[in-house]
């Protein structure tokens, strides 16, 4: 069964909710809960992620946003949500993209704009349970704990560690995290989230409001997300990568007939109707009914 609201962790859902011109106000409101007072966002623009990386995986992981504070200072935010091994290493690597892009030819004094790397994670990367934190704000400090460099910040949200119930939500930030974590499981707008910014978020996320093409894209995104999550969950548990995920769903749809049957069975188990399965797998209704 497809939920009333889409999964914001899917590539489709994440971009629809935060990555379109029409939803900028949602993104600004969310980011301002994480950013310091002197970097509250007045306006922002998106960087085309296609220009930032060389692989499909990197393009899906990177979400580059140019921001301007109320005082006119410009800074950059990177958002990332993908589950991965060597997470901290890759986070540092991705944070170098907006740094490298600021390099100028000719005479340059090396002055950089501030960069914030914000990761909304649907997994727990801390291996030791007693060291786990839902939110971790990281900056470069010296041996005495004093800030050494104030233009590079990391903010990690390990969403599974947020366990507040609806009655325990205290701040606007709490409400945002609760909204993102439970959106797909909701069938109505809770009273505590009955505010304009969240009302708009629910309206954007309602599956019935998607066009046929958008709905197809979302279903493919769900399949990709579920398969990627299953494979990477195994890889994290075993301490090794079991295989490449990138492009796997697309490969099944366009590949061998046996693989398309496998995808169709998985969709049947998830409750998709035959017409939708046929449209996405390119199988006939007779082939699907025979499974």
C-alpha positions as CSV (number, residue, x, y, z in Angstrom):
1,X,0.0,0.0,0.0
2,X,1.2,3.5,-0.9
3,X,1.0,5.9,2.1
4,X,-1.0,9.1,1.9
5,X,2.3,11.1,2.1
6,X,5.5,10.3,0.3
7,X,8.8,9.2,1.9
8,X,11.0,12.3,2.3
9,X,14.1,10.1,2.3
10,X,13.7,9.0,-1.3
11,X,15.5,11.1,-3.9
12,X,12.1,12.1,-5.3
13,X,10.6,13.1,-2.0
14,X,13.7,14.9,-0.7
15,X,13.9,17.0,-3.9
16,X,10.2,17.7,-4.1
17,X,10.1,18.9,-0.5
18,X,13.3,20.9,-0.3
19,X,14.8,21.2,-3.8
20,X,12.2,23.1,-5.9
21,X,11.7,26.8,-6.3
22,X,8.1,26.5,-5.0
23,X,9.3,25.0,-1.7
24,X,12.1,27.4,-0.9
25,X,10.2,28.8,2.1
26,X,10.1,25.3,3.6
27,X,13.9,24.9,3.2
28,X,14.7,28.3,4.6
29,X,12.5,27.7,7.6
30,X,14.1,24.3,8.2
31,X,17.7,25.5,7.8
32,X,17.2,28.5,10.0
33,X,16.5,26.0,12.9
34,X,20.1,24.7,12.4
35,X,22.0,27.8,11.5
36,X,23.4,30.4,14.0
37,X,21.7,33.8,14.5
38,X,24.3,35.6,12.3
39,X,23.6,33.2,9.4
40,X,19.8,33.1,9.4
41,X,18.8,32.9,5.7
42,X,17.1,35.8,4.0
43,X,17.2,34.3,0.5
44,X,18.8,31.4,-1.3
45,X,19.4,29.9,-4.7
46,X,20.2,26.4,-5.8
47,X,23.3,25.2,-7.5
48,X,22.7,22.6,-10.2
49,X,24.0,19.4,-8.6
50,X,24.7,17.9,-12.1
51,X,27.7,20.2,-12.3
52,X,29.2,19.2,-9.0
53,X,30.2,15.6,-9.4
54,X,31.1,13.0,-11.9
55,X,29.0,10.0,-10.8
56,X,25.3,9.3,-10.4
57,X,25.8,8.4,-6.7
58,X,27.5,11.8,-5.9
59,X,24.8,13.7,-7.8
60,X,22.1,12.1,-5.6
61,X,24.0,12.7,-2.4
62,X,24.9,16.4,-2.9
63,X,22.4,19.2,-2.6
64,X,24.2,22.6,-2.9
65,X,22.5,25.7,-1.7
66,X,23.8,29.3,-1.9
67,X,22.5,31.5,0.8
68,X,22.5,35.1,1.8
69,X,22.0,36.3,5.4
70,X,19.9,39.3,6.4
71,X,23.1,41.2,6.8
72,X,24.1,40.4,3.2
73,X,26.8,37.8,4.0
74,X,26.9,34.9,1.6
75,X,27.5,31.3,2.6
76,X,26.9,27.8,1.2
77,X,25.0,24.9,2.6
78,X,25.4,21.3,1.5
79,X,22.7,18.8,2.3
80,X,23.2,15.0,2.2
81,X,21.0,12.1,3.2
82,X,22.4,8.9,1.7
83,X,23.4,5.9,3.7
84,X,27.0,4.9,3.1
85,X,30.1,3.3,4.5
86,X,33.0,5.6,5.5
87,X,30.4,8.2,6.2
88,X,32.6,10.7,7.9
89,X,35.3,10.4,5.2
90,X,32.8,11.0,2.5
91,X,31.2,13.9,4.3
92,X,34.5,15.6,4.5
93,X,35.1,14.9,0.8
94,X,31.7,16.3,-0.3
95,X,32.3,19.4,1.8
96,X,35.3,20.2,-0.4
97,X,33.1,20.7,-3.5
98,X,31.9,24.2,-2.6
99,X,35.3,25.0,-1.2
100,X,37.1,24.1,-4.5
101,X,34.5,25.9,-6.6
102,X,35.4,29.2,-4.9
103,X,39.0,29.1,-6.3
104,X,39.7,32.0,-8.7
105,X,42.1,32.2,-11.5
106,X,44.9,34.7,-11.4
107,X,45.6,36.8,-8.3
108,X,43.4,35.6,-5.5
109,X,43.7,36.2,-1.7
110,X,42.1,32.8,-0.8
111,X,39.2,34.3,1.0
112,X,36.4,31.8,1.3
113,X,32.7,31.9,2.0
114,X,31.5,29.9,5.0
115,X,30.3,26.4,4.3
116,X,27.8,24.4,6.3
117,X,27.5,20.6,5.6
118,X,24.1,19.4,6.8
119,X,23.3,15.7,6.8
120,X,19.8,14.3,7.5
121,X,20.4,10.6,8.0
122,X,18.0,7.7,8.1
123,X,20.6,5.5,9.7
124,X,22.9,5.5,12.7
125,X,26.6,6.0,11.9
126,X,28.0,5.9,15.5
127,X,29.2,2.4,16.1
128,X,29.4,2.7,19.9
129,X,26.0,3.0,21.5
130,X,27.1,5.0,24.5
131,X,28.6,7.7,22.2
132,X,25.5,8.1,20.0
133,X,23.9,11.5,19.6
134,X,20.9,12.5,17.6
135,X,22.4,15.9,16.7
136,X,26.1,16.6,16.4
137,X,27.5,20.0,15.5
138,X,31.1,19.8,14.4
139,X,33.7,22.6,13.7
140,X,37.5,22.8,13.6
141,X,38.9,23.4,17.1
142,X,42.4,23.4,18.6
143,X,43.7,21.3,21.5
144,X,42.0,23.6,24.0
145,X,38.6,23.4,22.4
146,X,38.8,26.9,20.9
147,X,37.5,27.5,17.4
148,X,40.4,27.4,14.9
149,X,38.5,28.0,11.7
150,X,34.9,29.4,11.7
151,X,34.0,28.9,8.1
152,X,33.5,25.1,7.9
153,X,30.7,23.5,10.0
154,X,29.2,20.0,10.0
155,X,25.7,19.3,11.3
156,X,24.6,15.7,11.5
157,X,21.1,14.5,12.4
158,X,20.8,10.8,13.0
159,X,17.1,10.6,12.6
160,X,16.5,7.1,14.2
161,X,17.9,8.5,17.5
162,X,15.1,11.1,17.7
163,X,12.5,9.5,19.9
164,X,10.3,12.4,21.1
165,X,6.6,11.7,20.9
166,X,4.0,14.2,19.6
167,X,3.3,15.4,23.1
168,X,7.0,15.9,23.9
169,X,7.7,18.4,21.0
170,X,9.0,21.6,22.5
171,X,10.6,23.7,19.7
172,X,10.0,24.5,16.1
173,X,13.1,22.4,15.3
174,X,11.5,19.4,17.2
175,X,8.5,19.8,15.0
176,X,10.5,19.7,11.8
177,X,12.4,16.6,12.8
178,X,9.1,14.9,13.8
179,X,7.5,15.9,10.5
180,X,10.4,14.4,8.5
181,X,10.7,11.3,10.5
182,X,7.0,10.4,10.6
183,X,5.7,12.0,7.4
184,X,5.2,8.7,5.4
185,X,3.4,7.1,8.3
186,X,0.9,9.9,8.9
187,X,-2.7,9.9,7.5
188,X,-3.7,13.4,8.7
189,X,-2.0,16.6,10.0
190,X,-1.4,16.4,13.8
191,X,-2.7,19.4,15.7
192,X,0.8,20.3,16.9
193,X,1.9,20.6,13.2
194,X,-1.1,22.6,12.1
195,X,1.0,25.6,11.1
196,X,1.3,27.2,7.7
197,X,4.8,25.9,6.9
198,X,3.9,22.3,7.8
199,X,0.5,22.6,6.1
200,X,2.3,23.4,2.9
201,X,4.7,20.5,3.5
202,X,1.9,18.1,3.9
203,X,0.2,19.5,0.7
204,X,3.4,19.0,-1.3
205,X,3.9,15.5,0.1
206,X,0.4,14.2,-0.6
207,X,0.8,11.4,-3.1
208,X,-2.6,12.1,-4.6
209,X,-1.5,15.6,-5.7
210,X,1.3,14.1,-7.9
211,X,0.8,13.9,-11.7
212,X,0.9,10.5,-13.4
213,X,4.5,11.1,-14.4
214,X,5.5,12.3,-11.0
215,X,3.8,9.3,-9.4
216,X,5.8,6.9,-11.6
217,X,9.0,8.7,-10.7
218,X,8.1,8.4,-7.1
219,X,7.4,4.7,-7.3
220,X,10.8,4.1,-9.0
221,X,12.4,6.2,-6.3
222,X,10.7,4.1,-3.5
223,X,11.9,0.9,-5.1
224,X,15.4,2.3,-5.4
225,X,15.4,3.5,-1.8
226,X,14.1,0.2,-0.4
227,X,16.6,-1.9,-2.3
228,X,19.4,0.4,-1.5
229,X,18.5,0.4,2.2
230,X,18.2,-3.4,2.3
231,X,21.6,-3.9,0.6
232,X,23.4,-1.2,2.6
233,X,21.9,-2.5,5.9
234,X,23.5,-5.8,5.1
235,X,26.7,-4.2,4.2
236,X,26.9,-2.2,7.4
237,X,26.1,-5.3,9.5
238,X,28.6,-7.5,7.8
239,X,31.3,-4.8,7.5
240,X,31.6,-5.1,3.8
241,X,29.9,-4.0,0.6
242,X,27.8,-6.7,-1.0
243,X,27.6,-5.0,-4.4
244,X,26.9,-1.9,-6.3
245,X,23.5,-0.2,-5.8
246,X,23.8,2.6,-8.3
247,X,21.4,2.1,-11.2
248,X,20.2,-1.3,-10.0
249,X,16.5,-0.7,-10.3
250,X,16.8,0.9,-13.7
251,X,18.9,-2.0,-14.8
252,X,16.3,-4.5,-13.7
253,X,13.5,-2.6,-15.5
254,X,15.5,-2.5,-18.7
255,X,17.4,-5.7,-18.3
256,X,16.8,-9.4,-18.5
257,X,13.3,-10.8,-18.2
258,X,14.1,-12.7,-15.1
259,X,15.2,-9.6,-13.3
260,X,12.1,-7.8,-14.3
261,X,10.0,-10.6,-12.9
262,X,12.0,-10.3,-9.7
263,X,11.1,-6.6,-9.5
264,X,7.5,-7.3,-10.3
265,X,7.3,-9.8,-7.4
266,X,8.8,-7.3,-5.0
267,X,6.2,-4.7,-6.1
268,X,3.4,-7.2,-5.7
269,X,4.6,-7.8,-2.1
270,X,4.4,-4.1,-1.5
271,X,0.8,-4.0,-2.7
272,X,1.2,-2.2,-6.1
273,X,-1.6,-2.8,-8.6
274,X,-1.0,-4.7,-11.8
275,X,-1.3,-1.7,-14.1
276,X,1.4,0.2,-12.2
277,X,3.7,-2.9,-12.1
278,X,3.2,-3.3,-15.8
279,X,3.9,0.3,-16.6
280,X,7.2,0.4,-14.5
281,X,8.6,-3.1,-15.4
282,X,7.5,-3.2,-19.0
283,X,5.9,-6.6,-18.4
284,X,2.5,-7.6,-19.7
285,X,-0.5,-8.0,-17.4
286,X,-0.6,-11.7,-18.3
287,X,3.0,-12.1,-17.3
288,X,2.4,-10.4,-14.0
289,X,-0.8,-12.4,-13.2
290,X,1.2,-15.6,-13.8
291,X,3.6,-14.9,-11.0
